[in-house]
């Protein structure tokens, strides 16, 4: 019975837009057993991507309201579901969390070696290059100092603009670097507290102790620290991104897996690529050390950029003392489409994976409304 509930939970998570790929090894079931007890695994399947109050979910699950509320509060504290606490006194609402980006990142304070090893194995087996190329959940933007001028730079291509549009900020430890340090000698020594969470997500992280609240000026300072440390800026794939990851090629689950692709530069959402002017390159090799994608080589003593590997992060530009390295905007036909918000990107991801379309989302919203009405009348 217990095993069956995890099978059903894995199927349920795979039907969400972000997916939860099934594997021959069954490692995905072990991960769920690490995270959920059987009762939690059962209840989680009654949540949707629409935030609902506990009494609605309780009716759907066939459980007492107070028991459901207590379970959901505990699951939210464990990073298994997402809760929304109103500032106006409205009852707390709860919604499903996808495995990535979501449940896994919320485990930053609950890591242990067995979970880490299983998740690492899962990502190696289940990372879907085709889906990531068409509808990535992250995109790469250049560090500010590397942006070309006077070339047209869009607001959502500047990390500073993404920060400026938000009001609440939190910094969390990078789960990728943290977990690598716990289980592997093959890790970097780059800073841990670099994961920027903004807006409502910052409230959720603060409420459950996943990070610490910071000011806007401190958030902007973290962007500077990322450049100094040689970290790639990867916000969520929307124009109003609510988080910005600062990633390294040694530890980042996304970059490490993308580097396994023969042409990683072709599957990353990025508007720029680096070029080198060999005539002024000194051949110092500093850019090779900064590049997290192994996209730069020395050719006859001068740096050369492998176009198929470059993701346009700009780290090579900010370390080039001669100015030989520059970022160039890709041709128009290679420009990635950036969804306006997370809802649009989620819908695009669902369509790409064939699990949900706009009509399905409308029906889900209608069903949720009916369930709310029925639960209120009880």
C-alpha positions in Angstrom: 0.0 0.0 0.0 2.8 2.4 0.9 4.6 1.7 -2.3 1.5 2.2 -4.3 0.9 5.7 -2.9 4.4 6.8 -4.0 3.8 5.4 -7.5 0.6 7.5 -7.7 2.4 10.5 -6.4 5.1 10.2 -9.0 2.5 9.9 -11.7 0.7 13.0 -10.3 4.0 15.1 -10.2 4.8 14.0 -13.8 1.4 15.4 -14.9 2.3 18.8 -13.6 3.9 21.1 -16.2 7.4 20.7 -14.7 7.2 17.0 -14.9 8.8 14.2 -12.8 10.3 11.7 -15.2 10.0 8.0 -14.5 13.2 6.0 -14.6 14.1 2.4 -15.1 16.0 2.4 -11.7 13.0 3.7 -9.8 15.1 6.3 -8.1 12.3 8.8 -8.3 10.3 6.7 -5.9 13.1 6.6 -3.4 13.3 10.4 -3.5 9.6 10.7 -2.7 10.0 8.2 0.2 12.7 10.4 1.6 10.5 13.5 1.5 6.9 12.4 2.1 5.3 10.0 4.6 2.5 7.9 3.1 -0.2 10.2 4.5 1.5 13.3 3.1 2.0 11.5 -0.3 -1.8 10.8 -0.4 -2.8 14.3 0.5 -0.4 16.0 -1.9 -2.3 14.5 -4.9 -5.4 16.5 -4.0 -3.7 19.9 -4.4 -3.6 21.7 -7.7 -1.7 24.6 -9.2 -4.6 26.9 -8.1 -4.2 28.1 -4.5 -7.1 26.8 -2.3 -8.1 26.9 1.3 -7.8 23.9 3.5 -11.5 23.1 3.7 -11.7 22.8 -0.1 -8.7 20.4 -0.2 -10.2 18.5 2.8 -13.4 17.9 1.0 -11.6 16.6 -2.1 -9.4 14.3 0.0 -12.2 13.1 2.2 -10.5 14.2 5.4 -11.5 16.4 8.4 -10.8 20.1 7.8 -8.6 20.6 10.9 -6.5 17.5 10.2 -6.0 18.6 6.6 -5.0 22.1 7.7 -2.4 20.7 10.2 -1.0 18.4 7.6 -0.8 21.1 5.0 1.0 23.5 7.4 3.5 20.8 8.2 4.0 20.0 4.5 4.5 23.6 3.7 7.1 23.9 6.5 8.9 20.9 4.9 8.9 22.4 1.4 6.4 19.9 0.0 3.6 22.2 -0.8 3.4 26.0 -1.3 1.3 28.1 1.1 0.1 31.7 0.7 -0.5 33.6 3.9 -2.6 36.7 3.3 -1.6 40.0 4.9 -5.3 41.0 5.2 -6.3 38.1 7.4 -7.7 35.9 4.7 -7.3 32.1 5.4 -4.1 30.5 4.3 -4.3 28.9 0.8 -2.2 26.0 -0.4 -1.2 24.9 -3.8 0.9 22.1 -5.4 4.6 22.4 -5.8 6.4 21.0 -8.8 9.5 19.0 -8.2 11.7 21.4 -10.1 11.7 24.4 -9.7 10.0 23.9 -6.3 10.2 20.9 -3.9 13.8 20.2 -4.5 15.0 23.8 -4.0 12.9 24.0 -0.8 14.9 21.2 0.7 17.9 23.5 1.3 17.6 23.0 5.1 16.6 19.3 5.0 19.5 17.8 3.0 21.0 14.5 3.9 23.5 12.3 1.9 21.0 9.6 0.8 18.6 12.2 -0.6 21.4 14.0 -2.4 22.8 10.9 -4.0 19.3 9.8 -5.2 18.5 13.3 -6.6 21.8 13.4 -8.4 21.2 10.0 -10.0 17.6 11.1 -10.9 18.8 14.3 -12.7 21.4 12.3 -14.7 18.7 9.9 -15.9 15.8 12.2 -16.3 17.1 15.6 -17.6 15.1 16.3 -20.7 17.3 18.3 -23.2 14.5 18.7 -25.8 12.0 20.1 -23.3 14.7 22.4 -21.8 15.6 23.7 -25.2 12.0 24.6 -26.1 10.7 25.8 -22.7 13.5 26.2 -20.1 12.6 27.0 -16.5 15.8 29.2 -16.3 17.5 31.6 -18.7 21.0 33.1 -18.7 21.6 36.8 -18.4 24.9 38.7 -18.5 26.5 40.3 -15.5 25.9 44.0 -15.9 29.5 45.0 -16.4 29.7 42.8 -19.5 26.7 44.2 -21.4 27.5 45.8 -24.7 26.9 49.5 -25.3 25.2 51.2 -27.0 23.5 48.0 -28.2 19.8 47.6 -27.2 19.5 45.8 -23.9 16.1 44.9 -22.7 15.1 45.5 -19.1 14.5 41.8 -18.4 18.1 41.1 -19.6 19.5 43.1 -16.7 19.6 41.5 -13.3 19.5 44.9 -11.6 16.3 45.8 -13.4 14.7 42.5 -12.2 15.7 43.4 -8.6 14.5 47.0 -9.0 11.0 45.9 -9.9 10.5 43.9 -6.7 9.9 45.1 -3.1 10.7 42.1 -0.9 14.0 40.2 -1.0 15.5 37.1 0.6 18.8 35.3 0.2 19.1 31.5 0.6 22.0 29.2 0.3 22.6 27.7 -3.1 21.2 24.1 -2.7 23.5 22.9 -5.5 26.8 24.0 -3.9 25.6 23.0 -0.4 24.7 19.5 -1.5 28.0 19.0 -3.4 29.9 20.0 -0.3 28.1 17.4 1.7 28.8 14.4 -0.5 31.6 15.1 -3.0 35.2 16.2 -3.1 34.5 17.6 -6.6 33.0 20.9 -5.6 34.0 24.6 -5.7 34.6 27.1 -2.8 32.4 29.8 -4.2 30.0 31.6 -1.8 26.9 29.8 -0.6 24.4 32.6 0.2 23.7 33.8 -3.3 20.2 32.5 -4.2 18.0 35.6 -4.5 14.2 35.1 -3.9 11.9 38.0 -4.5 8.3 39.0 -4.0 5.8 36.4 -2.6 8.5 33.7 -2.8 10.5 35.6 -0.3 7.6 35.5 2.1 7.3 31.7 1.7 11.1 31.2 2.3 11.1 33.5 5.3 8.0 31.9 6.9 9.6 28.5 6.8 13.2 29.4 7.6 14.7 28.7 4.2 16.7 31.9 4.1 17.1 35.4 5.5 15.4 38.7 4.5 17.7 41.3 3.0 17.3 44.8 1.6 17.2 45.8 -2.0 20.8 47.2 -1.7 21.9 43.9 -0.2 20.3 42.1 -3.1 22.2 44.3 -5.6 25.4 43.7 -3.7 24.9 39.9 -4.1 24.9 40.5 -7.9 28.3 42.1 -7.6 29.5 39.2 -5.4 28.3 36.8 -8.1 30.4 38.6 -10.7 33.5 38.6 -8.5 33.1 34.9 -7.7 32.5 33.9 -11.3 28.9 32.9 -11.0 26.4 32.6 -13.9 23.2 34.6 -13.3 20.1 32.5 -14.1 16.7 34.0 -13.3 13.4 32.2 -13.8 12.4 32.2 -17.4 10.0 35.1 -17.4 10.2 38.9 -17.9 9.2 39.4 -14.2 11.4 36.7 -12.7 10.9 36.2 -9.0 14.2 34.6 -8.3 17.8 34.7 -9.6 20.2 31.8 -9.2 24.0 32.4 -9.2 25.4 29.2 -10.6 28.7 27.5 -11.1 29.7 24.8 -13.5 31.1 22.6 -10.8 28.0 22.2 -8.7 24.9 23.6 -10.4 22.5 20.8 -11.3 21.3 22.6 -14.5 24.8 23.6 -15.8 26.4 20.3 -14.9 23.7 18.4 -16.9 23.7 20.9 -19.8 27.4 20.5 -20.1 26.8 16.9 -21.0 25.0 18.0 -24.2 27.3 18.2 -27.3 26.1 21.8 -28.0 25.1 23.3 -24.6 25.0 26.8 -26.1 22.2 25.8 -28.4 19.8 24.7 -25.6 20.2 27.5 -23.1 17.9 30.6 -23.3 20.4 33.5 -23.8 20.3 36.6 -26.0 24.1 36.9 -26.2 27.3 35.1 -27.0 30.9 36.1 -26.4 33.5 36.8 -29.1 37.2 37.5 -28.9 39.4 39.9 -30.8 42.5 37.9 -31.2 44.5 41.0 -32.3 44.3 42.4 -28.8 44.1 39.2 -26.8 47.1 38.8 -24.5 46.6 35.0 -24.1 46.6 35.3 -20.4 44.0 32.5 -20.0 42.0 34.3 -17.3 38.8 33.8 -19.3 39.3 30.1 -19.5 39.3 30.0 -15.7 36.1 32.1 -15.5 34.1 30.2 -18.1 31.7 27.8 -16.4 30.8 26.0 -19.7 34.3 25.2 -21.0 33.4 27.4 -24.0 36.8 29.0 -24.4 40.1 27.5 -25.7 43.5 28.8 -26.5 44.2 28.7 -30.2 47.8 29.6 -31.2 48.1 31.3 -27.8 45.0 33.4 -28.1 41.5 32.9 -26.7 38.8 31.5 -29.0 35.1 31.1 -28.1 33.3 27.8 -29.0 30.0 29.2 -30.2 28.2 25.9 -29.6 29.1 26.0 -25.9 28.9 29.7 -25.0 25.8 30.7 -23.0 26.4 34.5 -23.0 26.9 35.0 -19.2 29.6 37.6 -19.7 32.0 36.4 -17.0 34.8 36.2 -19.6 34.2 39.9 -20.5 34.5 41.2 -16.9 37.8 39.4 -16.4 39.5 40.5 -19.7 42.1 43.1 -19.0 42.7 44.0 -22.7 39.1 44.3 -23.7 39.5 41.5 -26.3 36.4 39.7 -25.0 33.0 41.2 -25.8 29.4 40.2 -25.8 27.4 40.3 -29.0 23.6 40.1 -29.3 22.7 37.0 -31.3 20.9 37.4 -34.6 17.2 38.0 -34.5 16.4 34.5 -35.6 18.4 33.1 -32.6 16.8 35.4 -30.0 15.0 33.3 -27.3 11.4 34.0 -26.5 11.0 35.1 -22.9 7.5 34.7 -21.5 5.9 37.7 -19.8 5.3 35.9 -16.4 5.5 32.5 -14.7 1.9 31.6 -15.6 2.7 31.9 -19.3 5.9 29.9 -19.0 4.1 27.2 -17.0 1.4 26.9 -19.7 4.1 26.8 -22.5 5.9 24.1 -20.5 2.7 22.1 -20.1 1.9 22.3 -23.8 5.5 21.3 -24.7 5.2 18.2 -22.5 1.7 17.4 -23.7 0.2 17.3 -20.2 -2.1 20.4 -20.2 -3.3 23.1 -22.5 -5.2 26.3 -22.0 -8.5 24.5 -22.0 -7.3 22.1 -19.3 -6.3 25.1 -17.2 -9.8 26.7 -17.6 -11.4 23.4 -16.6 -9.1 23.1 -13.6 -10.1 26.6 -12.5 -13.8 25.9 -13.0 -13.5 22.6 -11.0 -11.7 24.5 -8.3 -14.5 27.0 -8.1 -17.1 24.3 -7.9 -15.2 22.5 -5.2 -14.9 25.8 -3.2 -18.7 26.3 -3.5 -19.5 22.8 -2.4 -17.0 22.9 0.5 -18.5 26.2 1.7 -22.0 24.7 1.7 -21.1 21.8 3.9 
